[in-house]
């Protein structure tokens, strides 16, 4: 497992053309950008990984509101099987 401390560096709402929706059909989307934290508590990690960014495209307003601008979050990367069939073996 790899754990990263990140913070919400940007939040924005935007609309885009809905796939297969025809002309004028718009879908609302919210984007959350997480950037690597380089504060004193994360100094050792950021020494070797000085930057990084995760961008989430969210259509669930409740999930979007759960991310607070400037708030720190821990992100865990855990190796996963390539597909669900492998996971259930």
Residue pairs with C-beta under 8 A, 6 or more apart in sequence:
1 76
1 77
1 78
2 76
2 77
3 74
3 75
3 76
3 77
4 36
4 45
4 49
4 52
4 74
4 75
4 76
4 77
5 36
5 37
5 39
5 41
5 42
5 45
5 72
5 73
5 74
5 75
6 34
6 35
6 36
6 37
6 52
6 54
6 72
6 73
6 74
6 75
7 34
7 35
7 37
7 70
7 71
7 72
7 73
8 32
8 33
8 34
8 67
8 68
8 69
8 70
8 71
8 73
9 33
9 34
9 35
9 53
10 31
10 32
10 33
10 69
11 30
11 31
11 32
11 33
11 64
11 67
11 69
12 30
12 31
13 28
13 29
13 30
13 31
14 28
14 29
14 30
14 31
15 26
15 27
15 28
15 29
16 26
16 27
16 29
17 25
17 26
17 27
18 25
18 26
18 27
19 27
21 27
27 59
28 59
29 57
29 58
29 59
30 57
30 58
30 59
30 61
30 64
31 55
31 56
31 57
31 58
32 55
32 56
32 58
32 64
32 67
33 53
33 54
33 55
33 56
34 53
34 54
34 55
34 56
34 73
34 75
35 51
35 52
35 53
36 42
36 46
36 49
36 50
36 51
36 52
36 53
37 46
37 72
38 46
38 50
54 75
56 67
58 64
67 73
80 87
81 87
